[in-house]
Amino acid sequence: MIDIATIISITLLYSGPLIYVALGGVLSENGGVVNIGLEGMMTIGALVGATVGYYSGNPWFAFLCGGLAGMGLSLLHAIATINFAADHIVSGIAINLIGPGLSLFLAKLFFDGATLTKPIPLDNKLPKIIGGVISKLPDSQFKQVIRIIFEQHVTVYLAFLLVLVTYFILYKTKLGLRIRSVGEHPLAAETLGVNAYRIKYICVLASGFLSGLGGASMSLAVVSSFRDTLVSGQGFIALAAMIFGGWKPQGAMYACLLFGAAQGLAVFLGSKGFNVDPNLLSMLPYIITLLVLVAFVKGVKAPSADGKPYERSK
């Protein structure tokens, strides 16, 4: 029972950052802009979060700065794809090259030539919550299981809350209706008075902000520093989760939990000393990502105008 609780706990820990980034992809692509630059935005968010966290000692301010850093990088993607009608994939690839490169440059600039940041003191990491409530339970194996599963960093619970917020915005508000209409048929939306360019900008910038939060949650909660291998494909897994989830926030969340479980299983098996090549274990989340995409996304349909450059008629 303890082992199962440990796997669930690690699953939640690693799913949190993926959920932020996948939600960012959901918003961007529902607005009609393909954003494969999530990895780059996540990386710059992780670097800025760790750097600001180390120097300021305020994890919440650092978390916000990580989101703003991702948003800043997404602005480049928005200008290229919306104003200049650039190919969305090419622009996203450029962002994925700029993000890690800029992150390493800034790390060397702020940490005396090192490609990793100095560790954030434990007291300056994002806090864990619910521990006080769990401590009131009578001592038992049940209490131990509950503590292992639910004593998570606040970023995990915030990620699940954002799934509800994103779902509400997309499907229960006028803004959400406009976002989805622009993603399906921007010209028709504009004939009804919707500013398609403005909606696309909102979606792409929100995507960058959420991706930056995802990166910052890794460097401020999952670990306590930034290094060049910290993100290592997590943005692409989140992108796959968004597609597997049918471009919907709830579907993306379920997919992130699946991929988080793969990562949790790999970490658990490695910690238990199973006679499995560690390189094979590190491959497990990516193998499962590929298998899921091959097996389940055939019938999934993206928004009709997703990835298609839009220019207003003269």
C-alpha positions in Angstrom: 0.0 0.0 0.0 2.8 2.4 0.8 4.5 1.6 -2.5 1.3 2.4 -4.4 0.9 5.6 -2.4 4.5 6.6 -3.3 3.9 6.0 -7.0 0.7 8.2 -6.9 2.6 10.9 -5.0 5.4 11.0 -7.6 2.7 11.0 -10.3 1.1 14.1 -8.9 4.4 15.8 -8.4 5.5 15.3 -12.0 2.0 15.9 -13.5 1.7 19.4 -12.0 4.3 21.1 -14.3 2.9 19.2 -17.4 -0.6 20.4 -16.6 0.4 24.1 -16.6 2.1 23.7 -20.0 -0.6 21.6 -21.5 -3.3 24.1 -20.5 -1.2 26.8 -22.2 -1.2 24.7 -25.4 -5.0 24.2 -25.1 -5.6 28.0 -25.0 -3.2 28.8 -27.8 -4.5 26.2 -30.2 -8.1 26.8 -29.4 -7.3 30.4 -30.5 -5.9 29.1 -33.8 -2.2 29.4 -33.1 -0.1 26.2 -33.0 2.5 26.5 -30.3 5.2 23.9 -30.3 7.4 26.4 -28.6 6.1 25.3 -25.2 9.4 23.6 -24.3 11.4 26.8 -24.8 8.9 28.9 -22.8 9.0 26.3 -20.1 12.8 26.4 -20.0 13.1 30.2 -19.7 10.4 30.1 -16.9 12.4 27.5 -15.0 15.6 29.5 -15.2 14.0 32.8 -14.2 12.0 31.2 -11.4 15.1 29.6 -9.9 17.2 32.8 -10.3 14.7 35.1 -8.8 13.9 32.6 -6.1 17.6 32.4 -5.1 18.2 36.2 -5.1 14.9 37.4 -3.7 14.1 34.6 -1.3 10.4 35.0 -2.2 9.2 31.8 -4.0 5.8 33.4 -5.0 7.4 36.4 -6.6 9.8 34.0 -8.4 6.9 31.8 -9.5 5.2 34.9 -11.0 8.4 36.0 -12.7 8.8 32.6 -14.3 5.4 32.9 -15.8 6.1 36.4 -17.1 9.4 35.2 -18.6 7.5 32.5 -20.5 5.0 35.2 -21.6 7.8 37.4 -22.8 9.1 34.6 -25.1 5.6 33.9 -26.3 5.3 37.5 -27.4 7.9 36.8 -30.1 5.8 33.8 -31.3 2.6 35.9 -31.3 4.2 38.7 -33.4 5.7 36.2 -35.9 2.5 34.2 -36.4 -0.2 36.8 -36.0 1.2 40.0 -37.4 3.6 38.5 -40.0 1.6 35.3 -40.7 4.8 33.2 -40.3 4.6 29.5 -40.3 3.6 28.4 -36.8 5.8 25.4 -36.7 8.9 27.2 -37.9 8.3 30.0 -35.3 7.8 27.4 -32.6 11.0 25.6 -33.5 12.8 29.0 -33.2 11.3 29.5 -29.8 12.5 26.1 -28.7 16.0 27.1 -29.8 15.9 30.5 -28.2 14.5 29.4 -24.8 17.3 27.0 -23.8 20.1 29.1 -25.4 18.9 32.2 -23.6 18.5 30.3 -20.3 22.1 29.0 -20.4 23.4 32.5 -21.3 21.5 34.1 -18.4 22.6 31.3 -16.0 26.2 31.9 -16.8 25.7 35.7 -16.5 24.1 35.5 -13.0 26.1 32.5 -11.6 29.7 33.2 -12.5 29.8 31.2 -15.7 28.0 28.1 -14.3 25.2 26.5 -16.5 23.2 25.8 -13.4 21.8 28.0 -10.6 22.7 27.8 -7.0 20.3 25.7 -4.9 17.4 27.5 -3.3 17.2 27.2 0.5 14.5 24.8 1.6 12.6 27.7 3.3 12.5 29.6 0.0 10.9 26.8 -2.0 7.2 26.9 -2.8 5.5 25.4 0.3 3.7 22.1 0.8 0.1 22.3 2.0 -2.4 20.2 3.8 0.3 18.8 6.2 -1.4 20.5 9.1 -4.7 18.9 8.4 -3.2 15.4 8.0 -1.3 15.8 11.3 -4.6 15.9 13.1 -5.5 12.4 12.0 -4.9 9.5 14.4 -1.6 7.6 13.8 -2.2 4.7 11.5 -1.1 3.3 8.1 -4.0 5.1 6.6 -2.6 8.4 7.9 0.8 7.5 6.4 -0.8 6.8 3.0 -2.8 10.0 3.0 0.3 12.0 4.0 2.4 10.4 1.2 -0.2 11.1 -1.5 -1.6 14.5 -0.5 1.3 16.4 1.1 2.2 18.0 -2.2 3.6 21.4 -3.1 1.0 24.1 -3.6 1.8 24.2 -7.3 0.2 20.8 -7.8 -3.2 21.9 -6.3 -3.0 25.2 -8.2 -2.5 23.2 -11.5 -5.7 21.3 -10.9 -7.5 24.5 -10.0 -6.4 26.0 -13.3 -7.9 23.1 -15.2 -11.3 24.1 -13.7 -10.7 27.8 -14.4 -9.6 27.1 -18.0 -12.6 24.9 -18.6 -15.0 27.5 -17.2 -13.4 30.3 -19.4 -13.5 28.2 -22.6 -17.0 26.8 -22.3 -18.9 29.0 -19.9 -17.9 32.6 -20.8 -18.3 35.0 -23.7 -14.5 35.2 -24.0 -14.3 31.4 -24.3 -16.9 31.4 -27.1 -14.9 34.0 -28.9 -11.6 32.0 -28.5 -13.2 28.9 -29.9 -14.9 30.8 -32.8 -11.6 32.4 -33.8 -9.9 28.9 -33.6 -12.6 27.5 -35.9 -13.2 30.3 -38.4 -11.6 33.7 -37.6 -13.1 35.5 -40.7 -16.6 34.5 -39.6 -15.8 35.6 -36.1 -14.7 39.0 -37.3 -17.9 39.6 -39.3 -19.6 39.3 -35.9 -17.4 42.0 -34.4 -14.8 39.8 -32.7 -11.2 41.1 -33.0 -9.4 37.9 -34.1 -5.9 39.4 -33.7 -6.6 40.4 -30.1 -8.1 37.0 -29.2 -5.1 35.3 -30.7 -2.7 37.5 -28.8 -4.5 36.8 -25.5 -4.3 33.1 -26.1 -0.7 33.0 -27.1 0.4 35.2 -24.2 -1.6 33.1 -21.8 0.0 30.1 -23.2 3.5 31.5 -22.6 2.5 32.6 -19.1 1.2 29.1 -18.1 4.3 27.4 -19.7 6.6 29.7 -17.7 4.7 28.7 -14.5 5.1 25.1 -15.4 8.9 25.6 -15.8 9.1 27.6 -12.6 7.1 25.0 -10.7 9.9 22.5 -11.6 12.7 24.7 -10.4 10.9 26.0 -7.3 9.0 22.9 -6.2 10.1 19.6 -7.9 13.8 20.5 -7.5 15.5 23.6 -6.0 17.6 24.8 -8.9 17.8 25.1 -12.7 20.1 23.0 -14.8 20.3 22.5 -18.6 18.7 19.1 -18.3 15.8 20.1 -16.0 13.1 20.4 -18.6 14.5 17.8 -21.1 11.4 17.2 -23.3 8.7 17.9 -20.7 7.3 20.6 -22.9 6.9 18.2 -25.8 5.2 15.6 -23.5 2.8 18.4 -22.5 2.2 19.1 -26.1 1.4 15.4 -26.7 -0.9 15.5 -23.7 -2.8 18.4 -25.2 -3.3 16.5 -28.4 -4.2 13.2 -26.7 -6.6 15.2 -24.6 -8.4 16.4 -27.7 -7.5 20.1 -27.2 -9.6 20.2 -24.1 -8.4 21.2 -20.6 -9.9 18.1 -18.8 -8.6 15.8 -21.5 -5.1 17.3 -21.2 -5.2 16.9 -17.5 -6.0 13.2 -17.7 -3.2 12.7 -20.3 -0.7 14.6 -18.0 -1.6 12.3 -15.2 -0.9 9.3 -17.5 2.5 10.6 -18.5 3.2 11.6 -14.9 2.4 8.1 -13.8 5.0 6.8 -16.4 7.6 9.1 -14.9 6.5 8.2 -11.3 6.9 4.5 -12.2 10.4 5.1 -13.6 11.5 7.0 -10.5 10.0 4.4 -8.2 11.6 1.5 -9.9 15.0 3.3 -10.0 14.7 4.1 -6.2 13.9 0.5 -5.4 17.1 -0.8 -7.1 15.4 -3.0 -9.7 17.8 -4.6 -12.1 16.8 -2.3 -15.0 19.1 -0.2 -17.0 18.6 3.4 -15.8 18.7 4.7 -19.4 15.8 2.4 -20.2 13.9 3.8 -17.2 14.5 7.4 -18.3 13.1 6.5 -21.7 9.9 5.1 -20.3 7.8 8.4 -20.2 8.7 9.2 -23.8 8.0 5.6 -25.0 4.6 5.8 -23.4 4.0 9.2 -25.0 4.7 7.8 -28.5 2.6 4.7 -27.9 -0.4 6.7 -26.7 -0.1 9.1 -29.6 0.0 6.2 -32.1 -2.8 4.3 -30.5 -5.3 7.0 -29.5 -5.0 10.3 -31.4 -6.1 9.1 -34.9 -9.7 10.3 -34.5 -8.9 13.5 -32.5 -9.6 16.7 -34.4 -7.9 20.0 -33.8 -9.7 23.4 -34.2 -10.4 23.9 -37.9 -8.2 27.1 -38.3 -5.4 25.8 -36.0 -2.1 26.6 -37.5 -3.5 28.4 -40.5 -2.0 32.0 -40.9 -4.8 34.5 -40.9 -4.7 37.9 -42.6 -7.5 40.3 -42.6 -9.0 41.1 -46.0 -8.0 44.5 -47.4 
